């Protein structure tokens, strides 16, 4: 990944975290890894533990950011979440969300939060 894409991704994850906090979510951890799999954000809200995939783009030439969460990425999220649940003895309800972050050249941010985006 080149440096500008990495910076954009980091920026998007921070914006997504800020958005969730503003909505009353508690951020438990970010960038949690298990083997080759990663979960961008693990959060808690009401009776849920939420595993969040953040996709950030600077334009829609290749589609909306959330459209990049393909079957391979969904399966990786589920594997990582299963490991997180086991390792942390999670007994609450869990769900999988996607946060799509679109950033303009002027750093205007459009966030789209898709709850229950992935079924498991």
N, C-alpha and C positions, 0 to 999 in steps of 0.2 A: 504494500500500500504506500502510495507516495505521501509526502509530508502534508500537502494541502488537504488531501482526502482524510488523513488521520486527524488533522486539526478540526476539519468540518465534523467528523464523527464525534470527537470529544466535545465540541461545542453543542452538537445536537443532544448528546446524552445529558449534558448539564442543563440545557433548556428543558428537556423532558423531566429531569429530576425536580427542577424548580416548579414546573407545571403541576406535577403530582403533589408536591408539598403544599402548593397554593390550594389544591383541591382537598387537602386534609389527609393525604397519605403520609405514612411514615416510611422513609427509605431505610431498609434494613441493611442492604449492601449494594455495591455496584461492581460490575465486571467480575462476577463470581465465576471461577473456572473449575471444571472437572475434566481432566484429561484434555481432549481437543475441543471440548464444548464450553460455551460461555453463555451466561445470562447477563444482559446489560444491567438490569435493575431488578432487585427483589424488594418488594414493598409490602406493607400491611395497610389494609383499609377495612374498617368495620370488622366483619367476620372472615375476611379473605387474606390469604397470602397470595400476592400477585407476582408472576414472573413476566417481565416486560422486555420485549425486543424493541430497540430503538433503531429506526432507519432514517437517515438524514440525507437529503439531496439539496443541491443548489439550483435545481431546475426540474422540469417534468419531461424533458426530451426522451427519457427512457421509462416514462411512466411515473406514477406517484410512488413515493418512497415505500409505502407499505406493500406495494406489489412485488417488491424484491424479496419478500419473505416466502420463499418457495418451500416445497416439500422437504428438501434436504435440511433447510434451516429450521423448519418446524420440528422435524425429528430430532435435531441436535438440541433444541430447546427442551423438548420432552425428556431426553436422556439426562441433560444437566439438571433439570428440575427434579427428576426422580432421585438423582444422587443427592441433591440439596435436601430434599424431604427426608431421605433416610439418614443423612449425616446430622441433621439438625432436629430430628424427631418431630417433624411438623405434623400436627394433628388437625389444624384448621382446614377449612375449605381452601382449595387452590384454584387459580384461574390463570389463563395466559392472555396477555394483552399485547397489542402492538401500538407504539407511538410513532407516528409519521411526522418528521420535522422537515419543513421546506424553508430554506433560507434564501432570501433574495440577495442581490449584489450589495444592497444597502444594509444588510444584516437584519432586515425585517423577518420575523419568524411566524410561520403558520404551523400550528400543531393540530394534528388529528389523532384522537385517542380512540382506539378500537378495543372495547372491552370484550372479553370472551372470544377473542379472535381465533383461538386454536382450541379444538376440543381434544380431550385426552381421556 
